[in-house]
Amino acid sequence: MKSLKIVVVIVVSAMLAACSGENNKYTIRGTVSDGLSDGTIVFMTDFGEGFIVDSTKVINGKFTFEGVADSAIVVRLSMRNLSAELILEKGTISIDLSDSYGAKGTPLNDKWNEFTAQGENLLMEAREKIEAIDDSVPVAEKQELQERIVDEFFEKTDRLPISFLKEHPNDALGALIFYTWMQNRVDRSYEKFNEAARYVGECVLNFGPIKQMKAYYEMSEKTAEGNLFVDFTVENGNKDGSPVSLSDYVGKGKYVLVDFWASWCGPCRMETPVIKELYNKYKGDQFEVLGVAVWDDRESTLSAIKEDGVTWPQILDGQDVPAVVYGIQAIPHMILFGPDGTILARDLRGDDLIEKIAEVMR
């Protein structure tokens, strides 16, 4: 087993390391309960910086990491389709990798466990309240009660992280809680992010995934409805491997529906018949459709295009480039551009998409 390269961790995790701490020994004792994982490698990744810092093998359903870390940092343990985040800190940490929130045994991990347990309790409480609604209640009243319970649940899940961040506003636990909070919010926006950021300090805001999240929100603001399009270029985006830019299609006098998608994305491909219907009905001098493949490999994209009978233009191998420019965190994501390149609508699907295109094409 390799030792944790603490000097490297200090250099690349400077902001978190600066929060305080001294050299500390740690031991992670893990289990894998699937019974099929002996010999499988478990990787430890610095979650803040995204690089692998250690690895070990599963033997008899168990694995161990040992080393020294200058300060508490967030790490992810992963193998095959299992992963879990925890706080790497002094002491003995135990975790079942089948439970992504189950790390315990040290102060910050016990606190993380407490946070996730309280969140699970809120969810169970909401479910029980919904299930307890009498079936004899009229449909409209039942729907109103359910909406009220759901609204109350989201209010509580917003208050929960704030209560923990008051005690941990600027350490590794605060970074993990803030990241989880922002990822799970329904009303995600740059405005809401900035409101929440009041509860944390620089060490948390400089945590890698949070910095990336903030960048996405900033780009979402710049590419909100009413703004002019922001161009991007994919160097090998055409089928012949030549460069292609969004501006080759957008801002040329047509309405352009841009579909950000991937071959592995089931919901993306479920929208294909809707897009096909719109393309066949409106294509011409006033309307165009453009597919932009993100987070996908070229051959899989081309195979999906053939399987689904897609005939509209495509930008291949977009990977992160278009998603970063347009602040896209999930797909499918569609953007409708006006003839001059103004962004008219974002994130339309199904019937809403059909209605919007019919509206502008009248």
SULUR-V564687 format. One record per backbone hydrogen bond with DSSP energy under -1.0 kcal/mol. NH is the residue of the N-H (numbers start at 1). CO is the residue of the C=O. If there is no record, write none. Layout:
{{NH	CO} {NH	CO}}
This chain:
{{6	4} {9	5} {10	6} {11	7} {12	8} {13	9} {17	13} {18	14} {19	16} {20	17} {24	69} {26	67} {27	91} {28	65} {29	93} {30	63} {31	95} {32	61} {39	58} {40	37} {42	56} {43	78} {44	54} {45	76} {46	51} {47	74} {50	46} {53	44} {54	44} {56	42} {58	40} {59	62} {62	59} {63	30} {65	28} {67	26} {69	24} {73	88} {75	86} {76	45} {77	84} {78	43} {79	82} {82	79} {84	77} {86	75} {88	73} {91	25} {93	27} {94	104} {95	29} {97	31} {99	96} {102	99} {104	94} {110	106} {111	107} {112	108} {113	109} {114	110} {115	111} {116	112} {117	113} {118	114} {119	115} {120	116} {121	117} {122	118} {123	119} {124	120} {125	121} {126	122} {127	123} {128	124} {129	125} {130	126} {131	127} {132	128} {133	130} {137	134} {142	138} {143	139} {144	140} {145	141} {146	142} {147	143} {148	144} {149	145} {150	146} {151	147} {152	148} {153	149} {154	150} {155	151} {156	152} {157	153} {158	154} {159	155} {160	156} {163	159} {164	160} {165	161} {166	162} {167	164} {168	164} {175	171} {176	172} {177	173} {178	174} {179	175} {180	176} {181	177} {182	178} {183	179} {184	180} {188	186} {193	189} {194	190} {195	191} {196	192} {197	193} {199	196} {200	197} {201	169} {205	201} {206	202} {207	204} {210	207} {211	207} {212	208} {213	209} {214	210} {215	211} {216	212} {217	213} {218	214} {219	215} {220	216} {221	217} {222	218} {223	219} {224	221} {226	343} {227	224} {229	341} {234	244} {237	234} {238	242} {241	238} {244	234} {246	232} {248	245} {249	246} {250	246} {253	339} {255	286} {256	337} {257	288} {258	335} {259	290} {260	333} {261	292} {265	262} {269	265} {270	266} {275	271} {276	272} {277	273} {278	274} {279	275} {280	276} {281	277} {282	278} {283	279} {284	287} {288	255} {290	257} {291	313} {292	259} {293	315} {294	261} {301	297} {302	298} {303	299} {304	300} {305	301} {306	302} {307	303} {308	304} {310	305} {315	291} {316	237} {318	293} {321	318} {324	320} {325	321} {326	322} {328	323} {333	260} {335	258} {336	345} {337	256} {338	342} {341	338} {343	227} {344	336} {345	336} {347	334} {352	349} {353	349} {354	350} {355	351} {356	352} {357	353} {358	354} {359	355} {360	356} {361	357}}
